[in-house]
Amino acid sequence: MIILAASIVAAFRRPWLGVLGLAVFTYLNPHRYAWGFATSFPVYLILFLAVVAAFVASGMKRQPLPKDWRIPTFFILWFYFFLTTLDSASPYAAWPKLIDTSKVYVPFLLMLWLIDTREKLFWLIATVGGSLGLLAVKGGIFAIATGFSYRTWGPEGTQFGGNNEFALATLIILPLLVLVMREVKDLRAKYALMAAMPLCIASAISSNSRGAFLTLGVVITMLLWHSKRKWMVVPVIFLGGVVALQSLPDQWFDRMKTIETYEEDQSAMGRIRVWTDGINYALKNPLTGAGFDGWRYVTERDWHSAYVEALAEHGFPGFLLWLSLLYGSIFSLTNLARKVKNIPELAWVRNYSYMLRMALMAYAVGSLFLGLTYWSLLYHIIFMAVLTRKFALEELAEYEAGRQPPTRLTENSRNVGYDPGLVRNRSMVKKSMTN
């Protein structure tokens, strides 16, 4: 309750801090570790309303929504969810799920309006990564202290409360922690983040999630690819692998081996049957699918795949819209990094682009085996990518304007000491300082 009160006060002083507070209660979920009435208190709703009130009361100008193709695509997808709900196979389950999903989506408007500078974007990324990272560090310490004998779980009653979901969330935010570590100047913060990362990995390993194990391989490979000091990272990873092999219990290895013998695993075969049912239903109902929670009507259990979930519940149009947001963002971040490849002054763009892309790729792999189509973490990262592109293109335009050759001076301008290029650069600096 103290954290909630502090977040409300901060929001009324600076509304954009309320966006950070919403991220804390979305991912850290401090109320889930409390007791008494605080565990069921509508903390998120109260904080959201407070942020809206603070935003309106402040009278501050909001930045317009970025001119990015992902914004209209997101709204079209959201509207399409409404259409598929009208034709849902399980309306009693679809309508509440639509409302819950809309509750996740609405606060992103505040993010797009209020996070209007690169500095604010950095603090948002640090808040999301730090909130989940704190829980992952806690899980990593628990895993090591107990010899990896128990599974690590997320906060009960949240989107990532399960062991599989929590492990994937932990791996997704690893690149965000690397991003923050590269940007901060304080050595103490850098060392703290460096110490947190192996604990996050330990937490993910202790989940006993096979999907997380495959995702971990992708994340480590990408981290090595983008590492500037591979000669330091490779020995650390090798040493960590040796220690893990000696510390992990036999049941962990037995579970990972079922990846190769999935035909003999009832859980794996059950997922394959569900995926087959979902795809077949989408082929028969290609436009609207079965609607939210359509698995209740179509098959025997939850979809256990975001791809099948999007296709079976919203047909091919909804699936393609959702898929374009995910993979379109990955391609957009790749192209953005290429644009500034040879500009040292915009090195931050490459850091942001590579790490956000890695987070999305971790989601793309891990969600193959988990039904996380409507996960708030996915859309948070997508909109972080949108804002990164916005700020990067603005700075790139200013940089290119500053590199243009000065306008040729006339005789009169020489006499009065007027330099159009100099005036242009001064006004650009003044505008930058004002922003």
VOGU-3710 file (C-alpha; in Angstrom, 3 decimals, decimal comma):
1> miilaasiva> 0,000/0,000/0,000  2,976/2,292/0,624  4,255/1,567/-2,884  0,798/2,326/-4,286  0,582/5,626/-2,386  4,089/6,625/-3,515  3,211/5,811/-7,128  0,079/7,977/-6,973  1,984/10,911/-5,482  4,686/10,562/-8,144
11> afrrpwlgvl> 2,050/10,429/-10,899  0,483/13,708/-9,778  3,899/15,367/-9,725  4,987/13,966/-13,076  2,347/11,913/-14,945  4,937/9,929/-16,891  6,167/8,467/-13,586  2,684/6,956/-13,268  3,452/4,906/-16,388  6,468/3,491/-14,555
21> glavftylnp> 4,295/2,785/-11,524  1,858/0,820/-13,686  4,797/-1,233/-14,971  5,851/-1,993/-11,392  2,412/-3,323/-10,486  2,199/-5,240/-13,780  5,487/-7,103/-13,418  6,759/-6,855/-9,858  3,254/-7,342/-8,432  4,172/-6,338/-4,848
31> hryawgfats> 0,575/-6,861/-3,718  0,907/-10,576/-4,520  3,553/-10,874/-1,818  1,551/-8,991/0,790  -1,193/-10,207/3,167  -4,659/-9,268/4,302  -6,810/-6,904/2,255  -3,820/-5,738/0,146  -3,772/-9,005/-1,795  -7,247/-8,405/-3,252
41> fpvylilfla> -7,200/-4,615/-3,315  -7,661/-3,272/-6,916  -4,271/-1,590/-6,846  -3,737/-1,527/-10,607  -7,150/-0,032/-11,364  -6,723/2,634/-8,690  -3,261/3,566/-9,943  -4,454/3,666/-13,555  -7,312/6,015/-12,684  -4,904/8,157/-10,669
51> vvaafvasgm> -2,517/8,422/-13,631  -5,376/9,401/-15,948  -6,565/12,022/-13,439  -3,034/13,359/-13,026  -2,602/13,543/-16,788  -5,855/15,459/-17,246  -5,263/17,742/-14,241  -1,748/18,634/-15,330  -2,998/20,112/-18,587  0,271/19,021/-20,149
61> krqplpkdwr> 0,438/18,516/-23,864  0,661/14,924/-24,877  2,826/13,898/-27,753  0,815/12,678/-30,746  0,765/8,970/-31,392  3,883/8,022/-33,359  3,434/7,769/-37,119  4,259/4,107/-37,200  2,469/1,298/-39,037  2,288/-0,742/-35,845
71> iptffilwfy> -0,084/1,728/-34,174  -2,973/1,330/-36,674  -2,226/-2,396/-36,933  -2,583/-2,701/-33,168  -5,932/-0,879/-33,166  -7,214/-2,926/-36,099  -6,247/-6,121/-34,269  -7,981/-4,897/-31,130  -11,146/-4,131/-33,110  -10,920/-7,513/-34,824
81> fflttldsas> -10,926/-9,174/-31,408  -14,321/-7,548/-30,896  -15,598/-8,967/-34,202  -14,398/-12,482/-33,408  -16,038/-12,234/-29,988  -19,381/-11,498/-31,656  -19,055/-14,810/-33,515  -17,401/-16,728/-30,688  -17,956/-20,439/-30,196  -17,908/-19,884/-26,424
91> pyaawpklid> -19,434/-16,421/-25,805  -19,714/-16,946/-22,044  -15,910/-17,213/-21,923  -15,059/-14,869/-24,816  -16,665/-11,659/-23,546  -14,912/-11,647/-20,135  -11,620/-12,433/-21,887  -12,141/-9,527/-24,286  -12,691/-7,201/-21,327  -9,592/-8,508/-19,555
101> tskvyvpfll> -7,510/-8,108/-22,725  -8,784/-4,562/-23,207  -7,717/-3,752/-19,644  -4,216/-4,796/-20,654  -4,260/-2,734/-23,863  -5,751/0,581/-22,668  -2,782/1,672/-20,478  -0,482/1,467/-23,492  -2,106/4,668/-24,761  -0,698/6,458/-21,715
111> mlwlidtrek> 2,709/5,012/-22,503  2,618/6,283/-26,101  1,416/9,723/-25,009  3,608/10,339/-21,967  6,921/8,655/-22,807  8,037/11,490/-25,062  11,827/11,498/-24,631  14,596/8,948/-24,894  15,422/9,411/-21,210  11,870/8,501/-20,191
121> lfwliatvgg> 11,985/5,474/-22,492  15,198/4,339/-20,803  13,589/4,534/-17,369  10,568/2,593/-18,607  12,804/-0,170/-19,960  14,775/-0,179/-16,700  11,533/-0,410/-14,683  10,118/-3,328/-16,680  13,436/-5,181/-16,693  14,149/-4,402/-13,046
131> slgllavkgg> 10,700/-5,421/-11,820  10,840/-8,859/-13,407  14,573/-9,074/-12,812  14,124/-8,649/-9,064  11,746/-11,614/-8,967  14,089/-13,648/-11,163  17,066/-12,896/-8,894  14,984/-14,038/-5,944  14,132/-17,230/-7,840  17,767/-17,772/-8,825
141> ifaiatgfsy> 18,962/-17,499/-5,242  16,270/-19,952/-4,179  17,228/-22,363/-6,974  20,928/-22,373/-6,096  20,287/-22,570/-2,347  18,081/-25,651/-2,799  20,307/-27,355/-5,360  17,727/-26,873/-8,144  15,479/-29,387/-6,368  12,314/-27,274/-6,731
151> rtwgpegtqf> 10,660/-25,357/-9,508  10,588/-21,574/-9,509  7,228/-19,873/-9,937  6,059/-16,335/-10,595  3,582/-14,299/-8,532  0,366/-16,256/-8,069  -2,623/-15,033/-10,059  -0,594/-13,101/-12,653  0,050/-13,631/-16,361  3,393/-15,254/-15,561
161> ggnnefalat> 2,553/-17,076/-12,356  3,224/-20,536/-13,814  6,710/-21,980/-13,903  6,809/-22,064/-17,718  5,529/-18,510/-18,104  7,825/-17,126/-15,414  10,872/-18,778/-16,988  10,066/-17,287/-20,384  9,459/-13,831/-18,878  12,840/-14,089/-17,141
171> liilpllvlv> 14,621/-14,859/-20,407  12,785/-12,106/-22,281  13,944/-9,425/-19,867  17,591/-10,573/-19,918  18,300/-8,436/-23,027  16,590/-5,490/-21,326  18,996/-5,825/-18,393  21,916/-5,910/-20,835  20,545/-2,763/-22,495  20,372/-0,954/-19,172
181> mrevkdlrak> 23,826/-2,172/-18,139  25,346/-0,724/-21,325  23,633/2,637/-20,884  24,217/3,357/-17,182  27,417/5,093/-16,083  27,392/4,115/-12,406  29,791/1,194/-11,902  27,790/-0,088/-8,933  24,705/-0,397/-11,121  26,714/-2,158/-13,824
191> yalmaamplc> 28,126/-4,686/-11,352  24,695/-5,289/-9,825  23,216/-6,029/-13,249  26,144/-8,291/-14,125  25,557/-10,248/-10,924  21,811/-10,462/-11,565  22,064/-12,080/-14,989  23,440/-15,510/-13,968  20,853/-15,624/-11,180  18,124/-14,960/-13,746
201> iasaissnsr> 19,438/-17,830/-15,850  19,515/-20,089/-12,786  15,898/-19,181/-12,083  14,881/-20,049/-15,646  16,731/-23,367/-15,544  15,094/-24,293/-12,246  11,632/-23,927/-13,795  12,099/-27,344/-15,471  10,520/-25,816/-18,574  11,558/-27,436/-21,835
211> gafltlgvvi> 10,402/-24,417/-23,818  12,509/-22,178/-21,596  15,502/-24,456/-22,165  15,220/-23,993/-25,944  14,669/-20,251/-25,523  17,725/-20,030/-23,277  19,845/-21,467/-26,094  18,582/-18,761/-28,462  19,163/-15,949/-25,950  22,700/-17,044/-25,074
221> tmllwhskrk> 23,577/-17,411/-28,763  22,256/-13,898/-29,499  24,043/-12,414/-26,480  27,300/-13,930/-27,701  26,663/-12,626/-31,208  26,214/-9,053/-29,979  28,869/-9,166/-27,276  31,854/-6,881/-27,768  34,017/-8,984/-25,430  33,383/-12,553/-26,553
231> wmvvpviflg> 36,741/-13,601/-25,156  35,391/-12,769/-21,680  31,837/-14,045/-22,114  32,608/-17,471/-23,583  34,703/-18,697/-20,605  32,054/-17,467/-18,164  29,287/-19,313/-20,029  31,445/-22,426/-20,292  32,229/-22,331/-16,570  28,569/-21,763/-15,760
241> gvvalqslpd> 27,618/-24,735/-17,926  30,087/-27,004/-16,131  28,804/-25,908/-12,712  25,202/-26,398/-13,833  25,881/-29,912/-15,116  27,277/-30,866/-11,716  24,535/-29,150/-9,705  21,339/-30,010/-11,552  19,417/-33,055/-10,271  18,795/-36,134/-12,395
251> qwfdrmktie> 15,088/-35,377/-12,796  15,966/-32,146/-14,613  18,010/-34,040/-17,208  15,299/-36,689/-17,515  12,751/-33,991/-18,319  14,967/-32,269/-20,895  15,592/-35,606/-22,631  11,875/-35,883/-23,386  12,430/-33,203/-26,058  14,037/-35,932/-28,180
261> tyeedqsamg> 11,461/-38,601/-27,261  8,347/-36,432/-27,399  6,345/-39,317/-28,923  6,556/-41,093/-25,568  5,572/-38,044/-23,512  1,848/-37,713/-22,867  2,069/-33,950/-22,268  3,864/-33,340/-25,567  1,485/-35,551/-27,533  -1,479/-33,816/-25,890
271> rirvwtdgin> -0,180/-30,472/-27,137  0,210/-31,811/-30,654  -3,396/-33,021/-30,631  -4,567/-29,617/-29,430  -2,555/-27,825/-32,106  -4,005/-30,118/-34,772  -7,544/-29,454/-33,545  -6,938/-25,701/-33,513  -5,472/-25,577/-37,012  -8,266/-27,743/-38,420
281> yalknpltga> -10,905/-25,508/-36,829  -9,239/-22,419/-38,293  -9,281/-24,005/-41,749  -13,040/-24,555/-41,398  -13,611/-21,077/-39,918  -10,862/-18,981/-41,550  -12,318/-15,520/-40,899  -13,261/-15,430/-37,213  -12,005/-18,682/-35,697  -13,467/-19,782/-32,371
291> gfdgwryvte> -13,059/-16,499/-30,454  -11,384/-15,971/-27,096  -10,885/-19,193/-25,089  -12,229/-21,138/-28,046  -10,337/-24,218/-26,917  -13,223/-24,892/-24,544  -15,351/-25,665/-27,580  -12,739/-27,003/-29,992  -10,424/-29,310/-28,084  -9,464/-30,876/-24,756
301> rdwhsayvea> -7,119/-28,310/-23,154  -5,515/-24,879/-23,506  -3,718/-24,193/-26,793  -0,188/-24,142/-25,336  1,016/-22,100/-28,304  0,541/-18,398/-28,986  0,646/-19,064/-32,730  -2,109/-21,665/-32,639  -4,044/-19,554/-30,145  -4,023/-16,498/-32,425
311> laehgfpgfl> -4,969/-18,578/-35,470  -7,645/-20,771/-33,892  -9,293/-17,972/-31,906  -9,225/-15,152/-34,480  -8,878/-16,795/-37,863  -6,291/-15,966/-40,497  -6,897/-12,158/-40,500  -6,346/-11,887/-36,748  -3,390/-14,262/-36,914  -1,672/-12,274/-39,670
321> lwlsllygsi> -2,220/-8,967/-37,832  -0,740/-10,401/-34,641  2,122/-12,032/-36,531  2,943/-8,790/-38,352  3,275/-6,929/-35,052  5,741/-9,501/-33,736  7,927/-10,209/-36,755  7,426/-6,788/-38,330  8,917/-5,289/-35,171  11,881/-7,661/-35,396
331> fsltnlarkv> 12,559/-6,621/-39,008  11,995/-2,938/-38,179  14,563/-3,039/-35,370  17,036/-4,766/-37,688  16,637/-2,064/-40,337  16,855/0,697/-37,737  20,201/-0,620/-36,495  21,490/-0,679/-40,077  20,491/2,946/-40,632  22,832/4,156/-37,890
341> knipelawvr> 25,538/1,520/-38,253  28,301/3,991/-39,129  27,217/6,864/-36,872  29,017/6,744/-33,502  26,814/9,525/-32,128  23,799/7,212/-32,431  25,359/4,110/-30,882  22,478/3,986/-28,381  20,116/3,157/-31,263  22,003/-0,031/-32,066
351> nysymlrmal> 22,000/-1,058/-28,404  18,259/-0,496/-28,071  17,485/-2,135/-31,424  19,557/-5,258/-30,849  18,382/-5,868/-27,301  14,681/-5,234/-28,004  14,960/-7,474/-31,051  16,515/-10,191/-28,907  13,670/-9,898/-26,396  11,101/-10,292/-29,178
361> mayavgslfl> 12,969/-13,275/-30,616  12,975/-14,893/-27,166  9,204/-14,407/-27,073  8,853/-15,727/-30,628  10,608/-18,981/-29,670  9,158/-19,441/-26,195  5,579/-18,695/-27,246  5,680/-21,633/-29,650  4,900/-23,755/-26,600  2,837/-21,362/-24,467
371> gltywsllyh> -0,458/-19,570/-25,142  0,728/-15,996/-24,570  -0,940/-14,131/-27,440  -2,308/-11,376/-25,193  0,682/-11,040/-22,873  1,282/-7,459/-21,754  5,061/-7,963/-21,898  4,893/-8,575/-25,660  3,082/-5,315/-26,366  5,252/-3,383/-23,939
381> iifmavltrk> 8,319/-4,396/-25,942  6,622/-3,732/-29,295  5,734/-0,195/-28,229  9,227/0,287/-26,802  10,416/-0,555/-30,322  7,964/1,990/-31,759  9,258/4,751/-29,470  12,872/3,760/-30,106  12,317/4,183/-33,829  10,586/7,534/-33,289
391> faleelaeye> 13,373/9,027/-31,182  16,097/7,491/-33,362  14,696/8,945/-36,592  14,327/12,356/-34,957  17,956/12,337/-33,828  19,075/10,956/-37,172  17,328/13,807/-38,977  19,004/16,360/-36,700  22,366/14,662/-37,211  22,033/14,677/-40,998
401> agrqpptrlt> 20,892/18,311/-40,947  23,974/19,211/-38,957  26,218/17,397/-41,461  24,856/19,323/-44,466  27,319/21,769/-46,041  26,611/25,396/-45,072  24,671/27,565/-47,489  26,921/29,715/-49,677  27,347/33,170/-48,146  26,345/36,268/-50,048
411> ensrnvgydp> 28,425/39,413/-50,003  26,015/41,118/-47,589  25,984/38,171/-45,204  29,799/38,225/-45,107  29,750/41,862/-44,167  27,491/41,308/-41,156  29,076/37,983/-40,129  25,945/35,927/-40,891  26,418/32,202/-41,373  23,174/30,345/-42,254
421> glvrnrsmvk> 24,722/27,003/-41,385  25,814/28,271/-37,974  22,398/29,725/-37,229  20,757/26,486/-38,288  23,013/24,477/-35,970  22,414/26,854/-33,053  18,656/26,654/-33,474  18,893/22,870/-33,673  20,852/22,737/-30,403  18,409/25,130/-28,734
431> ksmtn> 15,475/22,996/-29,878  17,199/19,853/-28,621  17,859/21,451/-25,203  14,251/22,627/-24,991  12,982/19,097/-25,711
//
